[in-house]
């Protein structure tokens, strides 16, 4: 008897509180599997955000610390500078990272802090009830934009990978999604590569994961993944956005 | 090859992502009952057709599915 698939040891044996079909559960698994495959569960330090994934520390088997809203990169900076040989990862959603935490993430990239950020972009505020986020698509409805996001009123959605790519300290940025199996496999490769580059000390590494929020989008999980591929992946191009050459 | 699909029934939230990615179309929600969370949990309708690709297990947000083969 051989095991084809089992739950990763990088996650604790606890039920997740996320809604059915939420992308957070999938990305949690990918991050935890990468930690397990690299043998880093006992040494990695995860900085958790505010938002739906605020309880991520209850699920990961590695050491976790909770940051205040949007400030995970600042906390991770301190941890990585004092523990330079350990894997340090921030796990942040789009409300946390692209809105209230925009300054922290840009400055972490500017300074070239040698940790990894896994950025979950689901184009909406999940936990607080579906408000418009900086990443909400034009025309997409939210509780604070009931007629859909308008460019002249709310501006255009923020492409965070491209924004950070302008900073020299950013060593690696890739945008992936978890809407189907081929893209999910690529997402895992990207996260693993970011971890390996971090351990090689090349600079700030960043993986943006397009992820579905079926509850606040008002769709079934299967419909939400289809909508993600048709709409989000069209505005947020998938693939490597920046990869600095090793020195 | 015999494949053993195990569903942690009470962890399932019935999102149907596993059903949507199965290349052999042998997964479905069990409409005959609910689990302790109150959802119709996913189940396999014809395990003999399973090819152990693990697509269902990989996309499951709640790590409900584990797979063994011999």
Interface residues (C-beta under 8 A of the other chain):
Chain A: X1 X2 X3 X4 X5 X6 X7 X8 X11 X15 X16 X18 X19 X20 X21 X22 X23 X24 X25 X26 X28 X29 X178 X180 X181 X184 X185 X214 X220 X221 X222 X225
Chain B: X3 X4 X11 X13 X14 X15 X16 X17 X19 X20 X21 X39 X52 X54 X55 X57 X58 X59 X60 X61 X62 X63 X65 X66 X67 X68 X69 X70
